[in-house]
Amino acid sequence: MTKFIFVTGGVVSSIGKGITTACLGRLLRDRGYRITLQKIDPYLNVDAGTMNPHQHGEVFVTDDGAETDLDLGHYERFTHARLSKKNNCTTGQVYATVIARERKGDYLGKTIQVIPHITDEIKDRIKAAAGDADVAIIEIGGTVGDIESLPFLEAARQFRLDAGYNNTLYIHLTLIPFVRTAGEIKTKPTQHSVGKLREIGIQPDILICRTEKPLSDEIKDKISLFCNVPKGSVIEAPDAETIYQVPLIFKKQLMDKIITSHFNLKCRSTDLKNWQKNVVDRVLKPRHKVTVAVVGKYIGLQDAYKSIYESLTHAGIYNNAKVIVKKVDSEEIEKVGPHKLLRGVSGILVPGGFGYRGIEGKIKTIKYARERKIPFFGLCLGMQCAVIEFARNKCGLKDANSTEFMPDTKDPVISLLEEQKSVKDMGGTMRLGVYPCEIKRGTLAFKAYGKDLVLERHRHRYEFNNRYRDIFAENGMVFSGVYPNKNLVEMVEVKKHPYFVAVQYHPEFISKPDKPHPLFRDFIKAALKKRGASGNVPD
């Protein structure tokens, strides 16, 4: 029978439930278990697809095209799991399903209530996501005490009644603040948070305490006493230099042993030596360093480009280099030009996005990278901007644009396919999920991938306009990747440039710390070479 772990959070939001859940998955995976992970989001949106990155952060996309919470990215990066739409559950999905069934008469005239109908639907979704996994880890978003989370916490409470004590485990993540003026660690917020959770009917089996100061035995004794949790199950989660240290921190405190003992499971032991050597040590003690600029329109929020920043770190790990990311707002490029803001960088990455704001800044950035032979990597909208820039400045199509930004442009080098022109609903209607891409031999893309066909995840609506292929090719653009079913351009390169690659898909979604995406890997390799060529020998 599948074992179920529920991860909740208290005191404040954004204290690391996603990373914690991912790290638990890593520990259990390395012990030989089949694991799966699920994120429960208490918002009423059906999915994250129409949410503003400034508010919600990155929208992570799964193989089957689900637009999900960014925590699924953490899950996949740490565990190598390939997740699906079943692994993200929202209040909107639950209520939409229950109401649709009521309208069809499936409930035979019963009064529909939160208990049992909503909670039953939540439990059904948790079981469906678990499948035949040995252990399913379910992260419940929000903070204990939020009204939106109550149905999910109630469903989690019921799970122990349904599945039994030795098949369920509750982990509560909480903050232990350090009051500097008093010079004291305070446990009262944690006591209140656990008290609130117990009012709901859940007694945590393990407490994970986020703290900037080490917890003394006296503090752990106090937490154990007032929260009714064994002292050995009070786990310290100090601020780490890198998130990739967290599995090691948990392992040192026997977190995986506590979990397997609770579930009465026997399995192989693991020491994470390879993770320490091949990931953590390379992050903390790199031989080289290189600065790359990320020029985007959502720069103000760290989580808006979360997978991109992590993929750059992964590429740095492979190249034994610290990647210093210079975040540049594309609207600032429009105001002052690229020279001032991009001076001294060894690589430039332009990420995806939607809408016209900041687009001309991205185009100026790409021109700067192309003309000065600075390694360039464009993702999704970044590729479309690269196409527009090339059309204007190399092909002589001065008015070239995307129909997203200028519907009546004279030269629509980026445009909608016919099937997209009739789309009315915005949610879930883009080209989403995994599509095949044929790679052209003799290109930077083929050198990176080393094979003729790859599968990559997509999230976009507009495409390269094939009627312009000839003029682009005549002026030095190479179409190095194509979606064969519809002959759509997936990847472009520029001849006589050290590294100018732009892709229509999102390679950042499948990069891992111990298996970086080949395009990110080679981008950072080119940036390091550029840095060395400029007279700055990597140190």
Secondary structure, DSSP 8 states (H G I E B T S, - for coil): --EEEEEEE-SSS-SSHHHHHHHHHHHHHHTT--EEEEEEE-SSSSSSTTS-HHHH---EE-TT--EE-THHHHHHHHH-----GGGEEEHHHHHHHHHHHHHHTTTTT----IIIIIHHHHHHHHHHHHTT-SEEEEEE-S-TT-GGGHHHHHHHHHHHHHH-GGGEEEEEEEE--EETTTTEE--HHHHHHHHHHHHHT---SEEEEEESS---HHHHHHHHHHHT--GGGEEEEE--SSGGGHHHHHHHTTHHHHHHHHTT--------HHHIIIIIHHHHS-SEEEEEEEEES-TT-GGGGHHHHHHHHHHHHHTTEEEEEEEEEHHHHHHH-HHHHHTT-SEEEE----SSTTHHHHHHHHHHHHHTT--EEEETHHHHHHHHHHHHHTS--TTEEETTT-TT-SEEEEEE-HHHHT----TT-SEEEEEEEEE-TTSHHHHHH-SSEEEEEEEESEEE-GGGHHHHHHTTEEEEEEETTTTEEEEEEETTSSSEEEESS-GGGG-BTTB--HHHHHHHHHHHHHHHHTT----
